[in-house]
Amino acid sequence: MVSKTTLSDIENIESDCLTPQQVSDILKVSKKTFLKAALSDHNDLGFPIIKVGQRIKIPKEPFLKFMKGK
């Protein structure tokens, strides 16, 4: 799988939340794999998710901190 989104791209996004596709690109896993983990083991991800119905959003700042090891 080729990553389409870089961490630099994520830092430059104006939105406060990320999509599962953006996060899965950074983590180098399929969107399906990320969604499965987010829906079943979200406490083990290392960053929070927001679930509204079947939709998932990922707060940008906590995700960036996770990726930078902070």
N, C-alpha and C positions, 0 to 999 in steps of 0.2 A: 504494500500500500504506500503510495506516495503522499506525503503530507502536503496539503494545499494551503494550510494556514500556519503562519509562524508565530512565535511568541511576540515578536515585534508587531505583527499585525494585530494581535490581541490587545497589546498595550495602546495601540492607536485607535481602537474602536471607541466611539463616543458613548455607546450604550453601557449601562451599568450591569447588564446581564449578557451572558453568552449563550449560544445555541449548542445543543448536543453535537451537531456536526463540527462546529468550531473546536470544541473541546476534544472530540474524538480525533480530529486531525492532529492536534498538538500531542495527544497521548499515543498516537500511531496505532490506534485500534479502530475497528469498524464502528460505525454509528450504532449498529445493532448490539454489538458487544458492550459499548458504553451504556446504552439505554437499559440493557439487562442488568448490569451492575448497579446503575443508579436506582432502578426500581426495586431491586432486591437487597442490596448491601450498601445503601447510600451512606451509612455511618462509617463504613470502612474506606470510603473514597479518599478522605484526607481534606476534603473541601465540601462546603454545603451545596445542596441543590434546592431549588424551589419547584414544588410539584403543584400544579393546578389542573385537576382532572387528569388527563393523560399527557398533558404538556409538561415539559421540564425545561427550566432555565437555570443557569449557573451564574451566581454572582461573580463578576469579573475580578474584583480586588482579592477576595479570598482565594480564587483559583490562581491568580498571579503569584500570590504569596506562597501557595503550595508548590508551584512550579519552580520558584526561586529558592525553595528550602527554608523559608522563614516561618 
